[in-house]
Amino acid sequence: MKDEIILTIGWVTAIQGGLGAAGRHFGDGPWGLLHRWWDVPTTGYLAILLVGAVLAVAGESAKRRARA
């Protein structure tokens, strides 16, 4: 259960970071929900994407270890 929560948080975080960075690069402003609460620079969105990806990978590997 804990692994699935970490996995979900990782995916949501990575998606929000990716949307923010992509919106700043390709659109008029960041996409997603984070820009509604905080003014995050592009490098911040990339860091959020990286943290989310690390959490998602950690959640996936923990889930696989639990199955084995």
C-alpha positions as CSV (number, residue, x, y, z in Angstrom):
1,M,0.0,0.0,0.0
2,K,2.8,2.4,0.9
3,D,4.6,1.7,-2.3
4,E,1.5,2.5,-4.4
5,I,1.1,5.8,-2.6
6,I,4.7,6.7,-3.3
7,L,4.2,5.6,-6.9
8,T,1.1,7.7,-7.3
9,I,2.7,10.8,-5.7
10,G,5.7,10.4,-8.0
11,W,3.6,10.2,-11.1
12,V,1.5,13.2,-10.2
13,T,4.5,15.2,-9.2
14,A,6.4,14.3,-12.4
15,I,3.4,15.2,-14.6
16,Q,2.9,18.6,-12.9
17,G,6.6,19.4,-13.3
18,G,6.5,18.3,-16.9
19,L,3.4,20.3,-17.7
20,G,4.9,23.4,-16.0
21,A,8.1,23.2,-17.9
22,A,6.4,22.4,-21.2
23,G,3.9,25.2,-20.8
24,R,6.7,27.7,-20.1
25,H,8.7,26.5,-23.1
26,F,6.0,25.9,-25.7
27,G,3.1,28.0,-24.5
28,D,2.3,31.4,-22.9
29,G,2.7,30.2,-19.4
30,P,2.9,27.0,-17.3
31,W,0.3,24.4,-17.5
32,G,-1.0,22.2,-14.6
33,L,-2.0,23.2,-11.1
34,L,1.1,24.4,-9.4
35,H,1.1,27.8,-11.1
36,R,-2.2,28.6,-9.5
37,W,-0.6,28.6,-6.0
38,W,3.1,29.4,-6.6
39,D,5.2,31.2,-9.1
40,V,7.8,28.5,-10.0
41,P,10.6,29.2,-12.4
42,T,11.3,26.8,-15.3
43,T,14.3,25.2,-13.5
44,G,12.0,24.6,-10.5
45,Y,9.5,22.8,-12.7
46,L,12.4,20.6,-14.1
47,A,13.5,19.8,-10.5
48,I,9.9,18.9,-9.7
49,L,9.8,16.6,-12.7
50,L,13.1,15.0,-11.6
51,V,11.9,14.4,-8.1
52,G,8.6,13.0,-9.3
53,A,10.4,10.6,-11.7
54,V,12.7,9.4,-8.9
55,L,9.7,8.8,-6.6
56,A,7.9,6.9,-9.4
57,V,10.9,4.7,-10.2
58,A,11.4,4.0,-6.5
59,G,7.7,3.1,-6.1
60,E,7.8,0.8,-9.1
61,S,11.0,-1.0,-7.9
62,A,9.5,-1.4,-4.4
63,K,6.3,-2.8,-5.9
64,R,8.3,-5.3,-8.0
65,R,10.4,-6.3,-5.0
66,A,7.2,-6.9,-3.0
67,R,5.8,-9.2,-5.7
68,A,9.0,-11.3,-5.9
